Amino acid sequence: RDNINLIRGALFCITKLYDQWHAFEASRFGRRYQTPIFIIEGATDVMTPPELARTWIDSIEAPGKAMVEVPNASHLVMATAAEAYLAELVNRVRPLAVDAAA
């Protein structure tokens, strides 16, 4: 069922959001963020090339930031390399959430 919903979501995005994706420019939101920023993506992602994401994350200021390229994974890393993605969330993001809740 999750895979079916993943495909439905992808089809929706392709048909409804494609033009908006291409017009999006992250830098218009500024360079300073008050929250940690994490990008976790597949190292071989051709839809969102890691070099573009790295250029953006290197250009911003945030209280914590990381660009994680999951080896041997492509686009939709949360589905195609779920265990590696979860490990990154647990190791990098969860500690911040636990500290904030304390």
C-alpha positions as CSV (number, residue, x, y, z in Angstrom):
1,R,0.0,0.0,0.0
2,D,2.8,2.4,0.8
3,N,4.4,1.8,-2.6
4,I,1.0,2.5,-4.3
5,N,0.7,5.8,-2.4
6,L,4.2,6.7,-3.3
7,I,3.5,6.2,-7.0
8,R,0.2,8.2,-6.7
9,G,2.1,11.0,-5.0
10,A,4.8,11.0,-7.7
11,L,2.2,11.1,-10.4
12,F,0.4,14.0,-8.7
13,C,3.7,15.9,-8.4
14,I,4.6,15.4,-12.0
15,T,1.2,16.5,-13.4
16,K,0.5,19.3,-11.0
17,L,3.8,20.7,-9.6
18,Y,6.4,20.3,-12.4
19,D,6.4,23.9,-13.5
20,Q,6.6,25.1,-9.9
21,W,9.6,22.8,-9.2
22,H,11.5,24.4,-12.1
23,A,10.6,28.0,-11.0
24,F,11.6,27.4,-7.4
25,E,14.7,29.3,-6.1
26,A,15.6,28.5,-2.5
27,S,17.9,31.5,-2.2
28,R,14.9,33.9,-2.2
29,F,14.2,32.7,1.3
30,G,17.5,34.2,2.5
31,R,20.7,32.7,3.7
32,R,20.0,32.6,7.5
33,Y,17.9,30.0,9.2
34,Q,17.0,29.6,12.9
35,T,16.6,25.9,12.7
36,P,18.9,23.0,11.8
37,I,18.9,22.0,8.1
38,F,19.5,18.5,6.9
39,I,19.6,17.2,3.4
40,I,19.6,13.5,3.1
41,E,19.6,12.2,-0.5
42,G,20.9,9.5,-2.7
43,A,24.5,10.0,-3.9
44,T,23.3,9.1,-7.5
45,D,20.1,11.2,-7.5
46,V,19.6,12.6,-11.0
47,M,16.3,14.4,-10.1
48,T,17.9,16.4,-7.3
49,P,21.7,16.3,-8.1
50,P,23.7,16.3,-4.9
51,E,26.1,19.0,-6.2
52,L,23.2,21.5,-6.4
53,A,22.0,20.6,-2.9
54,R,25.5,20.9,-1.5
55,T,26.0,24.3,-3.1
56,W,22.9,25.5,-1.5
57,I,23.6,24.1,2.0
58,D,27.2,25.4,1.8
59,S,25.8,28.9,1.2
60,I,23.4,29.1,4.2
61,E,23.9,29.8,7.9
62,A,22.0,27.6,10.3
63,P,22.6,26.4,13.9
64,G,23.4,23.0,12.5
65,K,23.5,21.7,9.0
66,A,24.5,18.6,7.1
67,M,24.5,17.3,3.6
68,V,24.3,13.5,3.6
69,E,24.8,11.5,0.4
70,V,23.6,8.0,0.9
71,P,25.9,5.7,-1.1
72,N,24.3,3.5,-3.8
73,A,20.9,5.3,-3.5
74,S,19.1,7.6,-5.9
75,H,16.0,9.7,-5.8
76,L,13.4,9.0,-3.1
77,V,16.1,7.7,-0.8
78,M,13.6,7.3,2.0
79,A,12.1,4.5,-0.1
80,T,15.0,3.2,-2.1
81,A,17.4,3.0,0.9
82,A,15.0,3.2,3.8
83,E,17.4,1.7,6.4
84,A,20.2,4.1,5.6
85,Y,17.8,7.0,5.5
86,L,16.3,6.0,8.9
87,A,19.8,5.6,10.4
88,E,20.7,9.2,9.3
89,L,17.5,10.5,10.9
90,V,18.1,8.6,14.1
91,N,21.7,9.7,14.4
92,R,21.5,13.3,13.2
93,V,17.9,14.6,13.7
94,R,16.5,12.6,16.6
95,P,19.1,13.9,19.1
96,L,18.0,17.4,18.3
97,A,14.4,16.6,18.8
98,V,15.1,14.8,22.1
99,D,17.2,17.7,23.4
100,A,14.4,20.2,22.4
101,A,11.8,18.1,24.3
102,A,13.9,17.9,27.5
